[in-house]
Amino acid sequence: MSEVIATLKKDYIYNLMIKGKRQDGRGFKDFRDIKLETNVIAKAEGSAKVTLGNTQVLVGVKLQTGTPFPDSQDEGVIITNLELNPIASPEFEPGPPREEAIEMARVVDRGIRESGAIDIKKLCITVGESVWIVFIDVHVLNDDGNIIDASCLAAIAALMTTIIPNEQQGIGPNVPLPMKELPVGVTLAKIGSKLMVDPSLDEEAVCETKLTVVSGSDGAVVGMQKMGSAPLTEAEVLEAIDIACEKAAELRELYLKDLVRQE
């Protein structure tokens, strides 16, 4: 984006904000339309695709047996990767994971770990010898802003529909992945003096900073990540947490509740 176009776009978004509006007509606390699909990858143990506006994210979950870590010999292992596919944006290039992709993968991973979303002790096959390793692979198919929230939602939905392939290892019948919590991430962008939920690509390009808050079903914050150089006041952080927890509860009710019933 050229400097002139960026300045004009920023002024346009600012002027709308002053009038209490956003470029696409949403309110400051409104998400774009969300579509969640599960079981979209036949060969994965679990999978989900989230379309958030025009942002599309696909998550596949694979399980394989392996050895536990020395300091947690009765616990399974979680490994989360995020790939910014070049087809998703002209800004993404092929090659090793970019710093941005690593940062986003950590946010998704942290929410799952810190919330205790998976009962990892139930992934132990033989203490000190064999456990299930859960690979969570996030693929960004199209970037129109707010990749993190789409990734968090797709990851937890994929995990909720994951089946442990015990039969392949001859250790009993297949069973659902043991889930204990449903962490949901909500990102807010600060533009001027306003906080806006679910920033679009244009809003991300002109915002001063972003804050992602991952919360559990009880409203407890289990992960937080700030991006951008502009500071946030204590009041702004607390406001962002309140909004994020409120919106996370709505997303959980709208998109994850039925998945829980299917378990």
N, C-alpha and C positions, 0 to 999 in steps of 0.2 A: 504494500500500500504506500503510495507516494506521500510525502510530507504534507503537500497541499490538500490532497483528498482526505488524509487522516484528520487534518485540522478542521476541514469543512464538516466531516462526519461527526467529529467530537462536538463541534458547536451545535449541530443539528440535534444530537442526542441530548446535550445539555439543555437546549431550549425546550425540548419536549418534556424533560424531567421537571423543569421549573413549572410547567403547566400540569404536572402530575400524570404525565403520559409516558409511554414507551414506544419505540419505533414500530413494534408489531401490535400495538393496541392493548397489551396486557397491563394489569395492575402491577405494582412493585412487588407484591407477594405471590404473583401467579406464575405457575409453571406453564410451559408450552404443552401441547397435546402429547400424551405419552401412550405408546403401544408396547405391551409386553407379551412376548411369545416364548413358550418353553418347549423343550424336547425338539429342538430344531436341528440338532446334529446327531444323526443316527448312531454313529460309532463312539460317541462320547458317553460317559457315565451320567452326565447331566449337562444341560445347556440352556441358554436363554438369549434372546435378542431383544434389545430395548431400542425403540425409536423415540427420541425426545426432540420434538420439532423435526428438523432435518438431520439431526445428529443420530447416527446409528452405531450401536456397539453390539458385538457378538461375543459371548463368553462360553467357553467349553471347559468342562471339568473331566479330568482323567485321573484314575487311581491305579497305582501300582505298588507292589510290596517292596520294602527296603528295610535297612537297618535304622534304628532310632538314634537320636543324638545322645552322646554319652551322659549329658546331664538331665535327660528326660527319657529314660529307657522304657517307660510304660506309656508313652504318648506318641500319637501319630504326628506326621509332619505336614505343614502347609507351605506351598510354594506358589507365589502369585507373580505372573508376568503380564505386562501390557505392551502391546505392539501398535505403534502409530503407522498404519499401512500407507504407503505413498499414494494409493488410489483414493485415500480419504481427504487429502488436502495437498495443494501444490507446495505447502510449507513443509511437508513430511518427506524425508529422503530415505532411500534404502540403506541398509547397513546396520551396525550395532545399535542397541537401544539408546536413544537420546536421553539427556539428563531429565527433560520434561517427562518422558515416558516412565523413567525410573521413579521419579517423584510421585506421579499419579498412581503407579502400581503400589507404592508404599502406603499411600492413603487408603486404597482399597484393602490391602493386606492388614493394615493396622486396625481398621474397623472390625474386620472379621476376627482377628486375634484378641484384641483388647476387650471385645464384647463377650468373648467365649462362645461365639456363634456355633462352633462345632465342638462337640464333646470329644476332644482328641484322645482322652483315655480309652474310649470305646473303639479307637482305631488300632489299639494294640492287639497283635496276634499272639506273639510270644515275647514276654518281657525280656528286654535286652538283646533280642535276636531279630524279630520281625514285626513291622508295623505297616499300616497303610500310609502311603504318601499321596496327598491330595494336590494335584496340579490345577491351578486356576489360571487359564489363559484368556486374556482380554484382547480382543481385536477391534480396533476402531475402523469402521467401514466408511463413515462419512463424518466430517467435523463441521458442525455449525454452532459450536460453542457448548460449554459445560459437559465435557467428556467425563469428568469425574463422577458426577451424579448419575449419569447413565450407566457408567461402569459399576458403581456400587450397587445399583438396583439390579442390573443384569447378573452380577456375581452372586448376590444372595439368592436370587430366583433360581439360578442354575444349581446352586448348592442344595436348595430345598427340593429339587427334583432329581438329585443324584442318587444312584443305587450303587451300593458297595458290591462288586462282583466276587463274592465269596466262592461261588460255585467254580469259577475258573481256577481257584487255588485249592479246591477240594477241602474247604474248611467250613462247609455248611451252606445254608440257603442264602441267596442274595437278600440284602436288607437295605432300607433307606439310610442315607447318611444321617448320623445322630445329630440333630440340630437343637440348640438350646436358646438361641437368640436371633433377632432379625435386625441387624444394624442397617441404618439408611443414612446416606450422605446427602447433605443439602448445601449448595454453594451460593454465597451472596457476593455480589460485586458492589464496590463503593464507587459511585459516580457523583462528584460534587459532595453534597452532604447527605445523599440518599443511599440506602442499601437496597439492592434489587436481587430478588431470587432468580435462579436459573438464567444467568447471563447468556445472551446470544453471542455469536461470533463477533458481531460489530460492537456489542457492549463490552466484550472482553478486550477488544482492541483499544478502547478508549478509557476503560476504567483505571482508577488509580491503584486499586488493590482488590484481591479476592480473598474470601475466607470460607473454607469448607469445614463444616461441622458434621461429624458422624455421631449419631445417637442411637441408643438401644430402645427397646420397647417400653422401658420404665422412664424414659426421658433423660437417662444419664448420658453424659458426653463421653464417648469412648475413643474419639480421635478428632484432631483439629489440625488444619494446615493453612497457613497464610501464604499467599503468593502476591508479589508486587512490592514495590519499595515504599509506598505511602503508608504512614502510620495509622493505626486505629486507636481511638480512645477507649478507655475501660467501658464507658457507657455504650459505645458502638459495638464492642465485643459482646457485652451482655445482651444487647438488643439482637444481635445476629444469632446468638445461641437460642434465645427465646423463639425467634422466627423459625430457625432451622429445626428445632425440636417439634414445633407445631406442624410444620410442613412434612416432616418425616413421619409423624403419626398419621397424617392424611394419606401419604403415599403407601404406608404400611397397610392401612385399611383398604385402600382402593385396589392395590395391585398384589399384595402378598397374602391377604387373609384367605383367599380361596385356595392358594397353594398349601397353606397350613392344613386346611380341611382335607386336602387330598392325601396328606402324608399317612 
